[in-house]
Amino acid sequence: MKRKNNLYENLLKMENINQAFNEVCLHTKNKRKVRNYKEYKCVYISRIFNILNERRYEVGEYHIFKIYEPKERIIVSQGLQDKVINHLISRQILYPSLIPCLINENVASLPNKGTKYGIYLSQKFHRKCKIKYGEYYILKCDISKFFASIDHKILKQKLMRRIKEKEALDIVFKVIDSQNNGLGIGNMTSQILAIFYLNDMDHFIKEELKIKYYVRYQDDFLLFHESKEYLKYCFKEIEKFLEKEKLKLNRKSRIYKNSNQFLFLGRRANGKYGKYREVGRKLKKRKFLYETEKIDLLGYISSRACYKNLTNNKLIS
């Protein structure tokens, strides 16, 4: 596949900058900030255009904080200018150059896909395997500390196989190098780069291991096959492949029989959410986080309301 060229010039188009600005405002929760952004919109857009046009963009400082649901993670956030440029790089450089090489079963953070499509595919594969094999097995894999373990050198080499233009590569590399290790969760560029980082593994599983029924959401993926022994072989081959990518599977990765219960994207094989006792544990954890002042009252109440809806209005105390 030909490498993409003439991408940087798309960052300088006013309609693209304006679209990125509007996207950032739409997803900014602090409405007071949004009003201020919109009041000085022309100033912000003009400044961003000049910085990009003069090729003097440097990534600003990150605001770093923790979240505790669905699990404890380090999240990074940036100021308005960096967020707009981050969106521009994603939409105008990374999307057109990286998305065409991704397989359909790679479902995270892509247009018309996401968790809903991932759940749809996994249920579809369960039905097909049930009809075709009757009894079958699923290899469920999860990569340990995925975002933090992404190797910058390997990622850049992968990008250079997809992007030809030096200016486009330079600004993408600046974003990558703005993090000391791995990629920071919270940036739009991090999402698409993380999806792309495992693209070679996707093709290896589909084309070399010949796994017909496969679905991946970021670092969480499923392989379906009639033979448990073959999935054991696949497990070892995937581990070997990931060693070259400086990644490793975590201890939760294992093979399930189709009659076993396990969760993928928060759902069981039949599409239903986890058991009530699992929801109960999560609610207790949210209560503890509220009592220790790690989340606010609004966050705790939102969780209660959400889990109430997911469990057919049976709110667990």
ZADO-1210 file (C-alpha; in nm, 4 decimals, padded with zeros to 6 digits):
<atoms>
<atom x="00.0000" y="00.0000" z="00.0000" code="MET" pos="1"/>
<atom x="00.1383" y="00.3425" z="-00.0989" code="LYS" pos="2"/>
<atom x="00.2595" y="00.5744" z="00.1727" code="ARG" pos="3"/>
<atom x="00.0515" y="00.8882" z="00.2234" code="LYS" pos="4"/>
<atom x="00.1887" y="01.2291" z="00.1235" code="ASN" pos="5"/>
<atom x="00.0730" y="01.5950" z="00.1247" code="ASN" pos="6"/>
<atom x="-00.0967" y="01.5651" z="00.4620" code="LEU" pos="7"/>
<atom x="00.0471" y="01.8625" z="00.6528" code="TYR" pos="8"/>
<atom x="-00.1218" y="02.1158" z="00.4257" code="GLU" pos="9"/>
<atom x="-00.4606" y="01.9944" z="00.5552" code="ASN" pos="10"/>
<atom x="-00.3672" y="02.1257" z="00.9013" code="LEU" pos="11"/>
<atom x="-00.3572" y="02.4771" z="00.7564" code="LEU" pos="12"/>
<atom x="-00.7086" y="02.4826" z="00.6120" code="LYS" pos="13"/>
<atom x="-00.9314" y="02.7150" z="00.8122" code="MET" pos="14"/>
<atom x="-01.2361" y="02.4870" z="00.7801" code="GLU" pos="15"/>
<atom x="-01.0385" y="02.2018" z="00.9366" code="ASN" pos="16"/>
<atom x="-00.9104" y="02.4171" z="01.2232" code="ILE" pos="17"/>
<atom x="-01.2636" y="02.5463" z="01.2830" code="ASN" pos="18"/>
<atom x="-01.4031" y="02.1911" z="01.2863" code="GLN" pos="19"/>
<atom x="-01.1386" y="02.0772" z="01.5376" code="ALA" pos="20"/>
<atom x="-01.2092" y="02.3827" z="01.7554" code="PHE" pos="21"/>
<atom x="-01.5833" y="02.3065" z="01.7586" code="ASN" pos="22"/>
<atom x="-01.5170" y="01.9401" z="01.8457" code="GLU" pos="23"/>
<atom x="-01.3024" y="02.0386" z="02.1437" code="VAL" pos="24"/>
<atom x="-01.5683" y="02.2819" z="02.2684" code="CYS" pos="25"/>
<atom x="-01.8380" y="02.0170" z="02.2283" code="LEU" pos="26"/>
<atom x="-01.6473" y="01.7704" z="02.4471" code="HIS" pos="27"/>
<atom x="-01.5351" y="02.0224" z="02.7109" code="THR" pos="28"/>
<atom x="-01.7498" y="01.9711" z="03.0213" code="LYS" pos="29"/>
<atom x="-01.6720" y="02.3085" z="03.1806" code="ASN" pos="30"/>
<atom x="-01.9308" y="02.5316" z="03.0106" code="LYS" pos="31"/>
<atom x="-01.7756" y="02.8492" z="03.1521" code="ARG" pos="32"/>
<atom x="-01.4539" y="02.7640" z="02.9708" code="LYS" pos="33"/>
<atom x="-01.6467" y="02.6898" z="02.6527" code="VAL" pos="34"/>
<atom x="-01.8100" y="03.0346" z="02.6609" code="ARG" pos="35"/>
<atom x="-01.4668" y="03.1923" z="02.7020" code="ASN" pos="36"/>
<atom x="-01.3249" y="02.9860" z="02.4150" code="TYR" pos="37"/>
<atom x="-01.6073" y="03.0843" z="02.1826" code="LYS" pos="38"/>
<atom x="-01.5838" y="03.4506" z="02.2775" code="GLU" pos="39"/>
<atom x="-01.2209" y="03.4575" z="02.1601" code="TYR" pos="40"/>
<atom x="-01.2587" y="03.1957" z="01.8873" code="LYS" pos="41"/>
<atom x="-01.1024" y="03.4061" z="01.6114" code="CYS" pos="42"/>
<atom x="-00.7960" y="03.4743" z="01.8266" code="VAL" pos="43"/>
<atom x="-00.7460" y="03.1049" z="01.9065" code="TYR" pos="44"/>
<atom x="-00.7911" y="02.9911" z="01.5454" code="ILE" pos="45"/>
<atom x="-00.5604" y="03.2617" z="01.4111" code="SER" pos="46"/>
<atom x="-00.2900" y="03.1723" z="01.6658" code="ARG" pos="47"/>
<atom x="-00.3143" y="02.8007" z="01.5846" code="ILE" pos="48"/>
<atom x="-00.2913" y="02.8699" z="01.2109" code="PHE" pos="49"/>
<atom x="00.0200" y="03.0873" z="01.2557" code="ASN" pos="50"/>
<atom x="00.1949" y="02.8303" z="01.4775" code="ILE" pos="51"/>
<atom x="00.1310" y="02.5490" z="01.2300" code="LEU" pos="52"/>
<atom x="00.2053" y="02.7614" z="00.9235" code="ASN" pos="53"/>
<atom x="00.5423" y="02.8709" z="01.0670" code="GLU" pos="54"/>
<atom x="00.6233" y="02.5104" z="01.1719" code="ARG" pos="55"/>
<atom x="00.6962" y="02.6108" z="01.5304" code="ARG" pos="56"/>
<atom x="00.4519" y="02.3915" z="01.7235" code="TYR" pos="57"/>
<atom x="00.5780" y="02.2504" z="02.0537" code="GLU" pos="58"/>
<atom x="00.3529" y="02.0309" z="02.2676" code="VAL" pos="59"/>
<atom x="00.2413" y="02.2078" z="02.5856" code="GLY" pos="60"/>
<atom x="00.2431" y="02.0716" z="02.9397" code="GLU" pos="61"/>
<atom x="00.0009" y="01.7993" z="03.0424" code="TYR" pos="62"/>
<atom x="-00.2389" y="01.8078" z="03.3333" code="HIS" pos="63"/>
<atom x="-00.2125" y="01.4590" z="03.4874" code="ILE" pos="64"/>
<atom x="-00.4785" y="01.3010" z="03.7119" code="PHE" pos="65"/>
<atom x="-00.6195" y="00.9615" z="03.8133" code="LYS" pos="66"/>
<atom x="-00.9527" y="00.7962" z="03.7465" code="ILE" pos="67"/>
<atom x="-01.0786" y="00.4921" z="03.9382" code="TYR" pos="68"/>
<atom x="-01.3508" y="00.3478" z="03.7114" code="GLU" pos="69"/>
<atom x="-01.3595" y="00.1068" z="03.5367" code="PRO" pos="70"/>
<atom x="-01.0115" y="00.0674" z="03.6904" code="LYS" pos="71"/>
<atom x="-00.7386" y="00.2942" z="03.8226" code="GLU" pos="72"/>
<atom x="-00.5648" y="00.4758" z="03.5384" code="ARG" pos="73"/>
<atom x="-00.3462" y="00.7807" z="03.4789" code="ILE" pos="74"/>
<atom x="-00.5186" y="01.0291" z="03.2444" code="ILE" pos="75"/>
<atom x="-00.3583" y="01.3262" z="03.0693" code="VAL" pos="76"/>
<atom x="-00.5285" y="01.6461" z="02.9606" code="SER" pos="77"/>
<atom x="-00.4093" y="01.9521" z="02.7696" code="GLN" pos="78"/>
<atom x="-00.5029" y="02.3142" z="02.7160" code="GLY" pos="79"/>
<atom x="-00.7319" y="02.4285" z="02.4357" code="LEU" pos="80"/>
<atom x="-00.4594" y="02.5012" z="02.1804" code="GLN" pos="81"/>
<atom x="-00.2952" y="02.1603" z="02.2199" code="ASP" pos="82"/>
<atom x="-00.6316" y="01.9815" z="02.2142" code="LYS" pos="83"/>
<atom x="-00.7312" y="02.1503" z="01.8870" code="VAL" pos="84"/>
<atom x="-00.3957" y="02.0668" z="01.7249" code="ILE" pos="85"/>
<atom x="-00.4212" y="01.7110" z="01.8602" code="ASN" pos="86"/>
<atom x="-00.7629" y="01.6740" z="01.6940" code="HIS" pos="87"/>
<atom x="-00.6241" y="01.8220" z="01.3716" code="LEU" pos="88"/>
<atom x="-00.3348" y="01.5757" z="01.3638" code="ILE" pos="89"/>
<atom x="-00.5743" y="01.2874" z="01.4267" code="SER" pos="90"/>
<atom x="-00.8335" y="01.3876" z="01.1676" code="ARG" pos="91"/>
<atom x="-00.6049" y="01.5170" z="00.8927" code="GLN" pos="92"/>
<atom x="-00.2884" y="01.3028" z="00.9254" code="ILE" pos="93"/>
<atom x="-00.3513" y="00.9846" z="01.1224" code="LEU" pos="94"/>
<atom x="-00.7041" y="00.8940" z="01.0113" code="TYR" pos="95"/>
<atom x="-00.6426" y="00.9117" z="00.6327" code="PRO" pos="96"/>
<atom x="-00.3063" y="00.7332" z="00.6555" code="SER" pos="97"/>
<atom x="-00.3801" y="00.4643" z="00.9171" code="LEU" pos="98"/>
<atom x="-00.7483" y="00.3677" z="00.8996" code="ILE" pos="99"/>
<atom x="-00.7325" y="00.2161" z="00.5461" code="PRO" pos="100"/>
<atom x="-00.4876" y="-00.0534" z="00.6640" code="CYS" pos="101"/>
<atom x="-00.6910" y="-00.1597" z="00.9708" code="LEU" pos="102"/>
<atom x="-00.9020" y="-00.4753" z="00.9641" code="ILE" pos="103"/>
<atom x="-01.2792" y="-00.4590" z="01.0142" code="ASN" pos="104"/>
<atom x="-01.2573" y="-00.6576" z="01.3409" code="GLU" pos="105"/>
<atom x="-01.0512" y="-00.3784" z="01.5022" code="ASN" pos="106"/>
<atom x="-01.3403" y="-00.1878" z="01.6592" code="VAL" pos="107"/>
<atom x="-01.2170" y="00.0652" z="01.9184" code="ALA" pos="108"/>
<atom x="-01.2553" y="00.4430" z="01.8770" code="SER" pos="109"/>
<atom x="-01.3298" y="00.4325" z="01.5046" code="LEU" pos="110"/>
<atom x="-01.6175" y="00.5870" z="01.3066" code="PRO" pos="111"/>
<atom x="-01.9340" y="00.3712" z="01.3181" code="ASN" pos="112"/>
<atom x="-01.7701" y="00.1184" z="01.5503" code="LYS" pos="113"/>
<atom x="-01.6863" y="00.1165" z="01.9236" code="GLY" pos="114"/>
<atom x="-01.8087" y="-00.1059" z="02.2088" code="THR" pos="115"/>
<atom x="-02.1519" y="-00.1604" z="02.0532" code="LYS" pos="116"/>
<atom x="-02.0016" y="-00.2955" z="01.7330" code="TYR" pos="117"/>
<atom x="-01.7490" y="-00.5042" z="01.9286" code="GLY" pos="118"/>
<atom x="-02.0303" y="-00.6677" z="02.1286" code="ILE" pos="119"/>
<atom x="-02.2265" y="-00.7234" z="01.8065" code="TYR" pos="120"/>
<atom x="-01.9295" y="-00.9010" z="01.6433" code="LEU" pos="121"/>
<atom x="-01.8551" y="-01.1188" z="01.9469" code="SER" pos="122"/>
<atom x="-02.2204" y="-01.2307" z="01.9683" code="GLN" pos="123"/>
<atom x="-02.2253" y="-01.2939" z="01.5920" code="LYS" pos="124"/>
<atom x="-01.9153" y="-01.5150" z="01.6194" code="PHE" pos="125"/>
<atom x="-02.0658" y="-01.7038" z="01.9144" code="HIS" pos="126"/>
<atom x="-02.3762" y="-01.7811" z="01.7077" code="ARG" pos="127"/>
<atom x="-02.1763" y="-01.8854" z="01.4006" code="LYS" pos="128"/>
<atom x="-01.9435" y="-02.1137" z="01.5996" code="CYS" pos="129"/>
<atom x="-02.2395" y="-02.2683" z="01.7831" code="LYS" pos="130"/>
<atom x="-02.4033" y="-02.3578" z="01.4517" code="ILE" pos="131"/>
<atom x="-02.0820" y="-02.4647" z="01.2810" code="LYS" pos="132"/>
<atom x="-01.9042" y="-02.6524" z="01.5615" code="TYR" pos="133"/>
<atom x="-02.1530" y="-02.7054" z="01.8430" code="GLY" pos="134"/>
<atom x="-01.8718" y="-02.7090" z="02.0986" code="GLU" pos="135"/>
<atom x="-01.5932" y="-02.4534" z="02.0558" code="TYR" pos="136"/>
<atom x="-01.3345" y="-02.2511" z="02.2500" code="TYR" pos="137"/>
<atom x="-01.2447" y="-01.8864" z="02.2937" code="ILE" pos="138"/>
<atom x="-00.8993" y="-01.7470" z="02.3639" code="LEU" pos="139"/>
<atom x="-00.9510" y="-01.4221" z="02.5553" code="LYS" pos="140"/>
<atom x="-00.6414" y="-01.2007" z="02.5717" code="CYS" pos="141"/>
<atom x="-00.5634" y="-00.8771" z="02.7489" code="ASP" pos="142"/>
<atom x="-00.2317" y="-00.6898" z="02.7244" code="ILE" pos="143"/>
<atom x="-00.0640" y="-00.5778" z="03.0437" code="SER" pos="144"/>
<atom x="-00.0353" y="-00.1973" z="03.0852" code="LYS" pos="145"/>
<atom x="-00.0904" y="-00.1463" z="02.7136" code="PHE" pos="146"/>
<atom x="-00.0757" y="00.2322" z="02.6707" code="PHE" pos="147"/>
<atom x="00.2188" y="00.2706" z="02.9090" code="ALA" pos="148"/>
<atom x="00.4122" y="-00.0094" z="02.7343" code="SER" pos="149"/>
<atom x="00.3906" y="00.1189" z="02.3756" code="ILE" pos="150"/>
<atom x="00.7462" y="00.1581" z="02.2474" code="ASP" pos="151"/>
<atom x="00.8129" y="00.4943" z="02.0765" code="HIS" pos="152"/>
<atom x="01.0828" y="00.3631" z="01.8418" code="LYS" pos="153"/>
<atom x="00.8692" y="00.0734" z="01.7166" code="ILE" pos="154"/>
<atom x="00.5653" y="00.3004" z="01.6769" code="LEU" pos="155"/>
<atom x="00.7657" y="00.5516" z="01.4703" code="LYS" pos="156"/>
<atom x="00.8961" y="00.2759" z="01.2440" code="GLN" pos="157"/>
<atom x="00.5400" y="00.1578" z="01.1852" code="LYS" pos="158"/>
<atom x="00.4291" y="00.5135" z="01.1031" code="LEU" pos="159"/>
<atom x="00.7122" y="00.5652" z="00.8554" code="MET" pos="160"/>
<atom x="00.5792" y="00.2670" z="00.6592" code="ARG" pos="161"/>
<atom x="00.2446" y="00.4462" z="00.6242" code="ARG" pos="162"/>
<atom x="00.3374" y="00.8176" z="00.6004" code="ILE" pos="163"/>
<atom x="00.5898" y="00.9553" z="00.3517" code="LYS" pos="164"/>
<atom x="00.5780" y="01.3307" z="00.4215" code="GLU" pos="165"/>
<atom x="00.8513" y="01.4501" z="00.6610" code="LYS" pos="166"/>
<atom x="00.6536" y="01.7478" z="00.7972" code="GLU" pos="167"/>
<atom x="00.3581" y="01.5260" z="00.8869" code="ALA" pos="168"/>
<atom x="00.5866" y="01.2721" z="01.0556" code="LEU" pos="169"/>
<atom x="00.7703" y="01.5442" z="01.2477" code="ASP" pos="170"/>
<atom x="00.4590" y="01.6843" z="01.4136" code="ILE" pos="171"/>
<atom x="00.3256" y="01.3352" z="01.4954" code="VAL" pos="172"/>
<atom x="00.6636" y="01.2404" z="01.6451" code="PHE" pos="173"/>
<atom x="00.6555" y="01.5558" z="01.8623" code="LYS" pos="174"/>
<atom x="00.3236" y="01.4416" z="02.0087" code="VAL" pos="175"/>
<atom x="00.4596" y="01.0899" z="02.0705" code="ILE" pos="176"/>
<atom x="00.7794" y="01.2209" z="02.2353" code="ASP" pos="177"/>
<atom x="00.5844" y="01.4580" z="02.4606" code="SER" pos="178"/>
<atom x="00.5282" y="01.1524" z="02.6834" code="GLN" pos="179"/>
<atom x="00.8327" y="00.9965" z="02.8491" code="ASN" pos="180"/>
<atom x="00.6953" y="00.6431" z="02.8247" code="ASN" pos="181"/>
<atom x="00.4168" y="00.4972" z="02.6168" code="GLY" pos="182"/>
<atom x="00.1127" y="00.7026" z="02.5176" code="LEU" pos="183"/>
<atom x="-00.0985" y="00.9157" z="02.7484" code="GLY" pos="184"/>
<atom x="-00.4608" y="00.8075" z="02.7847" code="ILE" pos="185"/>
<atom x="-00.6867" y="01.1022" z="02.7100" code="GLY" pos="186"/>
<atom x="-00.5495" y="01.2314" z="02.3777" code="ASN" pos="187"/>
<atom x="-00.7256" y="01.1672" z="02.0495" code="MET" pos="188"/>
<atom x="-00.3902" y="01.0881" z="01.8870" code="THR" pos="189"/>
<atom x="-00.3194" y="00.8269" z="02.1553" code="SER" pos="190"/>
<atom x="-00.6407" y="00.6409" z="02.0709" code="GLN" pos="191"/>
<atom x="-00.5709" y="00.6047" z="01.6987" code="ILE" pos="192"/>
<atom x="-00.1983" y="00.5358" z="01.7512" code="LEU" pos="193"/>
<atom x="-00.2778" y="00.2620" z="02.0046" code="ALA" pos="194"/>
<atom x="-00.5277" y="00.1045" z="01.7654" code="ILE" pos="195"/>
<atom x="-00.2663" y="00.1123" z="01.4900" code="PHE" pos="196"/>
<atom x="00.0173" y="-00.0226" z="01.7088" code="TYR" pos="197"/>
<atom x="-00.1425" y="-00.3700" z="01.7172" code="LEU" pos="198"/>
<atom x="-00.2415" y="-00.3696" z="01.3503" code="ASN" pos="199"/>
<atom x="00.0467" y="-00.6028" z="01.2594" code="ASP" pos="200"/>
<atom x="-00.0742" y="-00.8445" z="01.5266" code="MET" pos="201"/>
<atom x="-00.4264" y="-00.8333" z="01.3788" code="ASP" pos="202"/>
<atom x="-00.2939" y="-00.9318" z="01.0366" code="HIS" pos="203"/>
<atom x="-00.0730" y="-01.2000" z="01.1929" code="PHE" pos="204"/>
<atom x="-00.3726" y="-01.3577" z="01.3697" code="ILE" pos="205"/>
<atom x="-00.5990" y="-01.3392" z="01.0646" code="LYS" pos="206"/>
<atom x="-00.3484" y="-01.4247" z="00.7907" code="GLU" pos="207"/>
<atom x="-00.0763" y="-01.6348" z="00.9550" code="GLU" pos="208"/>
<atom x="-00.2717" y="-01.8128" z="01.2284" code="LEU" pos="209"/>
<atom x="-00.5790" y="-01.8308" z="01.0011" code="LYS" pos="210"/>
<atom x="-00.8267" y="-01.7335" z="01.2737" code="ILE" pos="211"/>
<atom x="-01.1526" y="-01.6598" z="01.0945" code="LYS" pos="212"/>
<atom x="-01.3509" y="-01.5382" z="01.3958" code="TYR" pos="213"/>
<atom x="-01.1589" y="-01.2644" z="01.5751" code="TYR" pos="214"/>
<atom x="-01.2460" y="-00.9308" z="01.7345" code="VAL" pos="215"/>
<atom x="-01.0296" y="-00.6702" z="01.9117" code="ARG" pos="216"/>
<atom x="-01.1136" y="-00.3652" z="02.1197" code="TYR" pos="217"/>
<atom x="-00.7811" y="-00.1875" z="02.1911" code="GLN" pos="218"/>
<atom x="-00.5799" y="-00.4379" z="02.3991" code="ASP" pos="219"/>
<atom x="-00.8707" y="-00.6743" z="02.4712" code="ASP" pos="220"/>
<atom x="-00.9340" y="-00.9402" z="02.2033" code="PHE" pos="221"/>
<atom x="-01.1024" y="-01.2749" z="02.1368" code="LEU" pos="222"/>
<atom x="-01.0108" y="-01.5674" z="01.9107" code="LEU" pos="223"/>
<atom x="-01.2773" y="-01.8313" z="01.8351" code="PHE" pos="224"/>
<atom x="-01.1898" y="-02.1844" z="01.7201" code="HIS" pos="225"/>
<atom x="-01.3174" y="-02.5405" z="01.7401" code="GLU" pos="226"/>
<atom x="-00.9836" y="-02.6764" z="01.8683" code="SER" pos="227"/>
<atom x="-00.8564" y="-02.6022" z="02.2175" code="LYS" pos="228"/>
<atom x="-00.5132" y="-02.7376" z="02.1235" code="GLU" pos="229"/>
<atom x="-00.4870" y="-02.4990" z="01.8303" code="TYR" pos="230"/>
<atom x="-00.5787" y="-02.2043" z="02.0526" code="LEU" pos="231"/>
<atom x="-00.3017" y="-02.3111" z="02.2927" code="LYS" pos="232"/>
<atom x="-00.0638" y="-02.2941" z="01.9989" code="TYR" pos="233"/>
<atom x="-00.2047" y="-01.9512" z="01.9036" code="CYS" pos="234"/>
<atom x="-00.1576" y="-01.8320" z="02.2620" code="PHE" pos="235"/>
<atom x="00.2158" y="-01.9144" z="02.2479" code="LYS" pos="236"/>
<atom x="00.2576" y="-01.7620" z="01.9014" code="GLU" pos="237"/>
<atom x="00.0853" y="-01.4396" z="02.0067" code="ILE" pos="238"/>
<atom x="00.3105" y="-01.4163" z="02.3129" code="GLU" pos="239"/>
<atom x="00.6156" y="-01.4541" z="02.0863" code="LYS" pos="240"/>
<atom x="00.4814" y="-01.1923" z="01.8465" code="PHE" pos="241"/>
<atom x="00.4137" y="-00.9454" z="02.1270" code="LEU" pos="242"/>
<atom x="00.7671" y="-00.9846" z="02.2610" code="GLU" pos="243"/>
<atom x="00.8897" y="-00.8171" z="01.9412" code="LYS" pos="244"/>
<atom x="00.6432" y="-00.5341" z="02.0058" code="GLU" pos="245"/>
<atom x="00.7737" y="-00.4927" z="02.3652" code="LYS" pos="246"/>
<atom x="00.4343" y="-00.6042" z="02.5021" code="LEU" pos="247"/>
<atom x="00.3104" y="-00.8999" z="02.7038" code="LYS" pos="248"/>
<atom x="-00.0222" y="-01.0600" z="02.7900" code="LEU" pos="249"/>
<atom x="-00.1463" y="-01.0277" z="03.1466" code="ASN" pos="250"/>
<atom x="-00.2430" y="-01.3133" z="03.3768" code="ARG" pos="251"/>
<atom x="-00.6137" y="-01.2824" z="03.2929" code="LYS" pos="252"/>
<atom x="-00.5508" y="-01.4136" z="02.9407" code="SER" pos="253"/>
<atom x="-00.6802" y="-01.7702" z="02.9058" code="ARG" pos="254"/>
<atom x="-00.8873" y="-02.0169" z="02.7020" code="ILE" pos="255"/>
<atom x="-01.2592" y="-02.0633" z="02.7738" code="TYR" pos="256"/>
<atom x="-01.5007" y="-02.3304" z="02.6626" code="LYS" pos="257"/>
<atom x="-01.8141" y="-02.1925" z="02.4984" code="ASN" pos="258"/>
<atom x="-02.0193" y="-02.3028" z="02.8019" code="SER" pos="259"/>
<atom x="-01.7969" y="-02.1002" z="03.0395" code="ASN" pos="260"/>
<atom x="-01.8979" y="-01.7527" z="03.1501" code="GLN" pos="261"/>
<atom x="-01.6656" y="-01.4587" z="03.0867" code="PHE" pos="262"/>
<atom x="-01.6996" y="-01.0882" z="03.0126" code="LEU" pos="263"/>
<atom x="-01.5967" y="-00.9016" z="02.6990" code="PHE" pos="264"/>
<atom x="-01.6529" y="-00.5251" z="02.6988" code="LEU" pos="265"/>
<atom x="-01.8594" y="-00.5659" z="03.0150" code="GLY" pos="266"/>
<atom x="-02.0994" y="-00.8197" z="02.8609" code="ARG" pos="267"/>
<atom x="-02.1426" y="-01.1946" z="02.8768" code="ARG" pos="268"/>
<atom x="-02.1646" y="-01.4136" z="02.5625" code="ALA" pos="269"/>
<atom x="-02.5442" y="-01.3643" z="02.5475" code="ASN" pos="270"/>
<atom x="-02.5020" y="-00.9863" z="02.5471" code="GLY" pos="271"/>
<atom x="-02.6198" y="-00.9327" z="02.9039" code="LYS" pos="272"/>
<atom x="-02.4263" y="-00.7379" z="03.1643" code="TYR" pos="273"/>
<atom x="-02.2308" y="-00.9040" z="03.4456" code="GLY" pos="274"/>
<atom x="-02.3991" y="-01.0680" z="03.7420" code="LYS" pos="275"/>
<atom x="-02.5706" y="-00.8617" z="04.0075" code="TYR" pos="276"/>
<atom x="-02.3018" y="-00.9468" z="04.2626" code="ARG" pos="277"/>
<atom x="-02.0377" y="-00.8015" z="04.0265" code="GLU" pos="278"/>
<atom x="-02.2427" y="-00.4828" z="03.9984" code="VAL" pos="279"/>
<atom x="-02.2751" y="-00.4840" z="04.3777" code="GLY" pos="280"/>
<atom x="-01.8977" y="-00.4952" z="04.4172" code="ARG" pos="281"/>
<atom x="-01.8589" y="-00.2034" z="04.1785" code="LYS" pos="282"/>
<atom x="-02.1163" y="00.0015" z="04.3683" code="LEU" pos="283"/>
<atom x="-01.9384" y="-00.0689" z="04.6981" code="LYS" pos="284"/>
<atom x="-01.6132" y="00.0447" z="04.5398" code="LYS" pos="285"/>
<atom x="-01.7781" y="00.3671" z="04.4177" code="ARG" pos="286"/>
<atom x="-01.9167" y="00.4273" z="04.7654" code="LYS" pos="287"/>
<atom x="-01.5682" y="00.3816" z="04.9144" code="PHE" pos="288"/>
<atom x="-01.4184" y="00.6238" z="04.6598" code="LEU" pos="289"/>
<atom x="-01.6834" y="00.8827" z="04.7499" code="TYR" pos="290"/>
<atom x="-01.6251" y="00.8387" z="05.1241" code="GLU" pos="291"/>
<atom x="-01.2484" y="00.8803" z="05.0762" code="THR" pos="292"/>
<atom x="-01.3134" y="01.1936" z="04.8624" code="GLU" pos="293"/>
<atom x="-01.1601" y="01.0465" z="04.5463" code="LYS" pos="294"/>
<atom x="-01.4812" y="01.1085" z="04.3517" code="ILE" pos="295"/>
<atom x="-01.7515" y="01.3696" z="04.4101" code="ASP" pos="296"/>
<atom x="-02.1177" y="01.3170" z="04.5034" code="LEU" pos="297"/>
<atom x="-02.2345" y="01.3703" z="04.1450" code="LEU" pos="298"/>
<atom x="-02.0043" y="01.0924" z="04.0213" code="GLY" pos="299"/>
<atom x="-02.1319" y="00.8530" z="04.2890" code="TYR" pos="300"/>
<atom x="-02.4992" y="00.9299" z="04.2174" code="ILE" pos="301"/>
<atom x="-02.4392" y="00.8923" z="03.8405" code="SER" pos="302"/>
<atom x="-02.2896" y="00.5462" z="03.8987" code="SER" pos="303"/>
<atom x="-02.5870" y="00.4403" z="04.1112" code="ARG" pos="304"/>
<atom x="-02.8296" y="00.5579" z="03.8445" code="ALA" pos="305"/>
<atom x="-02.6321" y="00.3898" z="03.5664" code="CYS" pos="306"/>
<atom x="-02.6120" y="00.0513" z="03.7403" code="TYR" pos="307"/>
<atom x="-02.9796" y="00.0761" z="03.8328" code="LYS" pos="308"/>
<atom x="-03.0639" y="00.0971" z="03.4617" code="ASN" pos="309"/>
<atom x="-02.8298" y="-00.1899" z="03.3742" code="LEU" pos="310"/>
<atom x="-02.9862" y="-00.4268" z="03.6286" code="THR" pos="311"/>
<atom x="-03.3493" y="-00.3776" z="03.5282" code="ASN" pos="312"/>
<atom x="-03.4069" y="-00.1072" z="03.7919" code="ASN" pos="313"/>
<atom x="-03.3002" y="-00.3360" z="04.0806" code="LYS" pos="314"/>
<atom x="-03.0729" y="-00.0949" z="04.2611" code="LEU" pos="315"/>
<atom x="-02.8285" y="-00.2806" z="04.4853" code="ILE" pos="316"/>
<atom x="-02.7687" y="-00.1378" z="04.8300" code="SER" pos="317"/>
</atoms>
